[in-house]
């Protein structure tokens, strides 16, 4: 679907000696698709901010919706910029 859904993800995990999961890793092709998802979410997050400002309702609800837009952008932007240098090496 628009190149936003990984079709054959290769996921590996690492565990500590005590059996606790310490890392979950996906292959580079899957991560490139996830990067597209992050860009899509970053582009859509201002709509949540706008909706929060324009919607009718109590102030707490408006602030919550707008804050969700800000948090969505921040989380996806941080993940995108963290991963991007590693994908450029390949």
C-alpha positions in Angstrom: 0.0 0.0 0.0 1.8 3.1 -1.3 5.2 1.5 -0.3 4.3 2.0 3.4 3.9 -1.6 4.5 6.9 -4.0 4.7 6.1 -7.2 2.7 8.8 -9.6 3.9 10.4 -8.1 7.0 13.5 -10.0 8.4 13.5 -9.5 12.1 16.2 -10.7 14.4 16.5 -10.5 18.2 19.2 -10.5 20.7 18.9 -11.8 24.3 21.1 -11.5 27.3 22.4 -14.5 29.1 19.5 -14.4 31.5 17.0 -14.6 28.5 15.9 -11.0 28.6 15.3 -9.5 25.2 17.8 -6.7 24.6 17.5 -5.8 20.9 15.0 -6.2 18.1 16.5 -5.5 14.6 14.9 -5.3 11.2 16.7 -5.6 7.8 17.7 -2.4 5.8 14.9 -2.8 3.3 12.3 -2.9 6.0 13.8 0.0 7.7 13.7 2.1 4.5 9.9 1.4 4.3 9.6 2.4 8.0 11.4 5.6 7.1 8.7 6.3 4.6 6.1 5.7 7.3 7.8 8.2 9.5 7.8 10.9 6.8 4.1 10.2 6.2 3.4 10.6 9.9 5.5 13.8 10.1 3.6 15.3 7.2 0.3 14.4 8.8 1.0 15.5 12.3 0.3 19.2 11.6 -3.3 18.2 10.9 -3.6 17.1 14.4 -2.2 20.3 15.7 -4.6 22.3 13.5 -7.6 20.1 14.5 -6.8 20.7 18.2 -6.7 24.5 17.7 -9.9 24.6 15.6 -12.1 22.0 17.2 -15.0 22.8 19.5 -14.8 21.4 23.0 -13.2 21.9 26.3 -9.7 23.3 26.5 -8.2 20.1 27.9 -9.4 18.2 24.8 -8.2 20.7 22.3 -4.8 20.8 24.1 -4.6 17.0 24.1 -5.3 16.7 20.4 -2.8 19.4 19.5 -0.2 17.9 21.9 -0.7 14.5 20.2 0.2 16.1 16.9 3.4 17.7 18.4 4.4 14.4 20.1 3.8 12.5 16.9 6.0 14.8 14.9 8.7 14.8 17.5 8.8 11.0 17.9 8.9 10.3 14.2 11.4 13.0 13.4 13.7 11.7 16.1 13.5 8.2 14.9 14.0 9.3 11.2 17.0 11.4 11.9 18.6 8.7 14.2 18.2 6.0 11.6 19.0 8.0 8.4 22.8 8.1 8.7 22.9 4.3 9.0 20.9 3.7 5.9 23.0 6.2 3.9 26.1 4.0 4.5 24.5 1.0 2.7 
